[in-house]
Amino acid sequence: MAEYSRIAQGSFTSTGLPQIVNLPFQPSKVRLTNYTKATTPAQNGVPFAYWQAEMGQGFAVIEAFNSAPALITDIVTSNGISTFSAGLLLQYGPLLQIASISTASAAVVTTASPHGYASGQVVIMQGLYQSTTTGMPQIAGVPFTITVTGTTTFTIPWNTNQGNYTALSGSPTGAYVKQVLYPYLFVPGACYISALSLGTTTTVTTTSAHNFVVGQEVAFRVPSLWGTTQLNSLPNAVIPGSPIYGYVISVTSYNVFVVSINSSSYTAFNSNQAFNTAGLSYAQVVAVGDVNSGGVQISSGSPLYPPPYTVPISTTQVPAISFPGIQGGYFNNSSYGFIVGNGVGATLSSAVLVGASGNVIYYEAELSDLTQVDGY
């Protein structure tokens, strides 16, 4: 191995859909072992797969079981293994026509064709007009972490069962949804607020994964139309001119957390925005960081993210590429890695590279700084 080559290894559980594997580098070689298929041989199982950059993006050499079952060598020529280097935050997947959006909590989005999404992915929608006065433009452009409920349906954490929302139906022209491919290049990021529960503490529900941790300092940006403006950078009575922020005291889920602000007397939060005033500004919560105006200095009570330098998101975690990160602060999480596609063998057309849902797949990825051509 050359001096500056890099190697990574790990595993993931397949969902049957293309799998993104984040790494601190963009590999030139990938090897996969589907442990499930290797230990329980069955026709069309793909226990081993190989890829290197010279093959081209989307290809792979696989070993697959035929009907015997016995291993044969085959190739995948599309939707195989590919690599990526994501330095731009706003990169999107293809546009999908929206067939309908229900008035419900949580709202159900139906696509006109199978979406291929997985729970935990982030999407945004556009063109949500049913007519000049009906539809759901109030949620256009908002990033949502989705929960998949069917091949053409998923839910979003937003209550559309309110008076200013009307169900969207009939596949309106221009109504599309698209996946945000790399939503966590900067962590924890700014989050849109979909609900607030007021009381002696304040419970915050966000539209996408907040990636906050207990002890983190956060600030609120609530426009007047959304009601609870008292949360906005509360003034400090002890130190005039210095704001008071909230501290995360518990994390309930990927998009719900509790802050130490007594909001019992505050104005109720209003997500029932009028059709013709939406899209101008939204209620948001942002990380303040440990060292900031009015913040808390780094100390023994302000630890680094522990190994393996990850932060919470849903039931999975986002790798922190530029680790270690200071708890409470932002860090650049520029995304590199590879994608295992759901392409099939050229001979065994049912041999799916990424395997079936529940398959455990181990990977080895390498970036070599020395490439030999024709033996030299």
NORRA-V545928 format. One record per residue. N is the residue number from 1. RES is the residue in one small letter. PHI is phi in whole degrees, 0 to 359 (none if undefined). D_LAST is the distance of its C-alpha to the last C-alpha in whole Angstrom. Layout:
n = <N/N>
res = <RES/RES>
phi = <PHI/PHI>
d_last = <D_LAST/D_LAST>
This chain:
n = <1/2/3/4/5/6/7/8/9/10/11/12/13/14/15/16/17/18/19/20/21/22/23/24/25/26/27/28/29/30/31/32/33/34/35/36/37/38/39/40/41/42/43/44/45/46/47/48/49/50/51/52/53/54/55/56/57/58/59/60/61/62/63/64/65/66/67/68/69/70/71/72/73/74/75/76/77/78/79/80/81/82/83/84/85/86/87/88/89/90/91/92/93/94/95/96/97/98/99/100/101/102/103/104/105/106/107/108/109/110/111/112/113/114/115/116/117/118/119/120/121/122/123/124/125/126/127/128/129/130/131/132/133/134/135/136/137/138/139/140/141/142/143/144/145/146/147/148/149/150/151/152/153/154/155/156/157/158/159/160/161/162/163/164/165/166/167/168/169/170/171/172/173/174/175/176/177/178/179/180/181/182/183/184/185/186/187/188/189/190/191/192/193/194/195/196/197/198/199/200/201/202/203/204/205/206/207/208/209/210/211/212/213/214/215/216/217/218/219/220/221/222/223/224/225/226/227/228/229/230/231/232/233/234/235/236/237/238/239/240/241/242/243/244/245/246/247/248/249/250/251/252/253/254/255/256/257/258/259/260/261/262/263/264/265/266/267/268/269/270/271/272/273/274/275/276/277/278/279/280/281/282/283/284/285/286/287/288/289/290/291/292/293/294/295/296/297/298/299/300/301/302/303/304/305/306/307/308/309/310/311/312/313/314/315/316/317/318/319/320/321/322/323/324/325/326/327/328/329/330/331/332/333/334/335/336/337/338/339/340/341/342/343/344/345/346/347/348/349/350/351/352/353/354/355/356/357/358/359/360/361/362/363/364/365/366/367/368/369/370/371/372/373/374/375/376>
res = <m/a/e/y/s/r/i/a/q/g/s/f/t/s/t/g/l/p/q/i/v/n/l/p/f/q/p/s/k/v/r/l/t/n/y/t/k/a/t/t/p/a/q/n/g/v/p/f/a/y/w/q/a/e/m/g/q/g/f/a/v/i/e/a/f/n/s/a/p/a/l/i/t/d/i/v/t/s/n/g/i/s/t/f/s/a/g/l/l/l/q/y/g/p/l/l/q/i/a/s/i/s/t/a/s/a/a/v/v/t/t/a/s/p/h/g/y/a/s/g/q/v/v/i/m/q/g/l/y/q/s/t/t/t/g/m/p/q/i/a/g/v/p/f/t/i/t/v/t/g/t/t/t/f/t/i/p/w/n/t/n/q/g/n/y/t/a/l/s/g/s/p/t/g/a/y/v/k/q/v/l/y/p/y/l/f/v/p/g/a/c/y/i/s/a/l/s/l/g/t/t/t/t/v/t/t/t/s/a/h/n/f/v/v/g/q/e/v/a/f/r/v/p/s/l/w/g/t/t/q/l/n/s/l/p/n/a/v/i/p/g/s/p/i/y/g/y/v/i/s/v/t/s/y/n/v/f/v/v/s/i/n/s/s/s/y/t/a/f/n/s/n/q/a/f/n/t/a/g/l/s/y/a/q/v/v/a/v/g/d/v/n/s/g/g/v/q/i/s/s/g/s/p/l/y/p/p/p/y/t/v/p/i/s/t/t/q/v/p/a/i/s/f/p/g/i/q/g/g/y/f/n/n/s/s/y/g/f/i/v/g/n/g/v/g/a/t/l/s/s/a/v/l/v/g/a/s/g/n/v/i/y/y/e/a/e/l/s/d/l/t/q/v/d/g/y>
phi = <none/286/298/252/292/227/228/221/215/178/207/209/258/294/255/86/251/309/245/270/243/277/223/280/202/261/288/252/208/223/233/242/233/277/298/297/286/289/270/230/303/206/304/75/288/242/285/223/213/222/208/217/304/296/289/99/294/88/259/190/260/235/249/228/274/271/289/303/276/223/287/231/268/216/230/247/254/208/56/269/252/222/245/212/222/250/250/252/291/265/240/235/277/292/287/240/293/271/276/197/224/276/266/198/227/274/294/255/256/244/263/287/218/306/274/72/278/234/304/99/283/248/228/229/238/215/63/271/255/274/208/289/230/230/127/226/296/300/249/289/84/270/285/238/278/259/241/284/242/184/294/236/228/203/251/235/282/209/267/263/273/225/301/272/250/236/303/262/211/77/49/301/301/88/274/228/235/215/279/276/291/228/282/238/287/234/242/277/86/261/238/281/262/258/199/228/251/268/168/296/235/240/262/245/247/250/279/222/301/278/59/275/233/299/95/285/262/227/233/247/230/247/296/299/297/268/94/275/286/297/284/292/38/307/289/267/289/277/242/304/87/257/282/252/251/266/245/288/254/200/242/276/200/301/231/226/211/239/244/273/238/278/250/305/260/278/293/298/285/233/265/275/283/291/305/266/244/284/88/278/200/231/285/224/232/227/285/269/99/285/247/199/300/83/271/251/294/298/204/296/271/234/286/284/301/286/305/271/59/233/233/291/207/51/263/243/221/264/296/269/292/266/274/280/250/277/302/101/254/277/217/285/243/314/256/232/149/219/238/264/273/256/292/239/294/291/265/266/290/254/275/272/302/283/79/269/304/98/294/265/239/262/227/232/233/222/242/260/264/227/245/259/238/56/84/253>
d_last = <15/14/18/19/18/21/23/26/28/32/34/36/39/39/42/40/39/36/35/34/32/32/29/29/25/24/22/18/19/22/24/28/30/34/36/39/37/36/39/41/40/41/40/38/37/33/32/29/26/23/21/18/18/16/19/21/24/27/25/25/24/27/29/33/36/38/41/41/40/37/33/31/28/29/27/29/28/30/32/29/27/26/26/28/29/32/34/37/40/41/39/41/40/42/46/48/52/54/57/59/60/63/65/64/63/60/60/58/56/56/53/54/51/48/47/44/45/45/47/46/44/46/47/49/52/53/56/58/62/64/66/67/69/67/64/62/60/61/58/56/53/53/50/51/49/50/51/51/54/53/50/52/54/53/55/55/57/59/63/64/67/69/72/69/67/67/65/63/63/62/58/59/58/55/55/51/49/46/44/42/39/38/42/41/39/41/43/46/47/50/52/55/58/60/62/64/66/69/71/71/67/65/63/60/58/55/54/50/49/50/48/50/51/54/55/54/56/56/58/60/60/63/64/68/68/66/69/68/68/69/66/64/63/66/68/69/72/71/69/70/68/65/64/64/61/61/59/58/60/58/55/57/54/51/53/57/57/60/61/64/66/70/70/73/75/72/73/71/68/68/65/68/67/68/67/67/66/63/59/61/60/59/60/57/56/53/52/53/51/52/52/54/58/60/57/57/55/52/53/53/55/52/49/45/44/43/40/38/39/41/44/46/46/48/47/43/42/40/37/37/34/35/37/39/42/45/48/50/47/45/41/38/37/34/33/29/28/28/30/31/33/35/34/34/32/32/34/36/37/39/36/36/33/34/37/41/43/43/40/38/34/32/28/25/23/20/19/15/14/11/9/5/6/6/4/0>
